[in-house]
Amino acid sequence: MTSSRYPKWFCYLGVHQHIDDFRDIAAGKATTMGHIQRHHLSDAKLPVPSPALQRAMNAVFEPMIESMWRREVESRTLAAIRDTLLPELISGELRVLESQLLRRVDA
């Protein structure tokens, strides 16, 4: 969820403020979170800080949220690589020389 009016961190924290409500809506319909409709988001109210407070909060929250997102993307990328390579390593289709593996662990 994004907004042209509010910073990413505000939207992120706002969604997390209401995530249990969204999960309840999805569970009630036995569907995934993809079935949350626009009106569900519109109905989720949040207190909006003043512009001055938003700027002050932005200085703190923006770097933290950006860092979290970068780590999440990196984690998903590494998990995809692991899930691709591990079966090939276990089956013997792909081999790693012991000297290469040790060199990477020591790095």
Number of C-alpha atoms within 10 A of each C-alpha: 8 11 9 6 7 12 15 18 19 21 16 13 14 17 17 12 14 15 14 11 14 21 15 12 18 16 12 9 11 10 12 12 15 7 13 14 11 8 8 14 14 8 8 14 11 13 6 10 11 9 10 9 10 16 13 11 14 17 10 12 18 15 12 13 17 13 12 12 12 11 12 12 12 12 12 11 12 12 12 11 11 13 11 11 13 12 12 13 13 10 9 10 9 11 10 9 7 9 8 9 10 10 9 9 7 6 5
